[in-house]
């Protein structure tokens, strides 16, 4: 088969740095699965990004519990971890689940035990900044509810697709709360023959509509990635009878290398690295760019 043009896209402006790492893999002919994991780990390791990995948002107990998942379009295999404590790279642990475990989901202590068996190091994921942020939240009547997940989609030069999603989840969440990011079909979904989708925003709103699965099904039925993201958000708006006081945003990529992104609220952007250019794009906004 003729070589394809590689592409990688990631949610939010911090996706630019993540894409750099993923592109280094893709431009050397590496696999999409390796690229999305490399991209996600950049964000997980960066304590200045306070919604993912090391230095992420603590839960109500002040503990950072991480959620992540990966899907490999080439093999159809998936791995996912949720409420994982003390391991800064949950995406890499999810990748190990995909490769080595007969199950797809591991959570909490079981996920941590698996990670330790695979050689991951236990550490305190709180930074002085996250500990201070938590102390400030405890003094407030109503805590902040930040949630800027990184979701990554890639196509390699063999034309194979992969996706990854990693987050500390909603700030000040209940201990043990699992968001959309590790839920296959909600925060991310990918069919190697069609395309993939990955999201960011309030996880519960994505879970209740099987959001990423729906976007991939819309693409299977002929929609472009852009139209598929918008159609899903229309469905969310209808479900909530037009009352959208939360953010939800998705990006999608199909097997042909076409992509799109859309959000319920202003402010969502995503980074696309293709053809030697890494650039931010605004997501189309419901009510302004589409209805
Ligand atoms: N989308 C991140 C979360 O709700 O956990």
Boltz pocket constraint, residues with backbone or C-beta under 6 A from the ligand:
constraints:
  - pocket:
      binder: B
      contacts: [[A, 147], [A, 149], [A, 167], [A, 168], [A, 169], [A, 170], [A, 178], [A, 179], [A, 180], [A, 181], [A, 199], [A, 200], [A, 201], [A, 202], [A, 203], [A, 204]]
      max_distance: 6.0
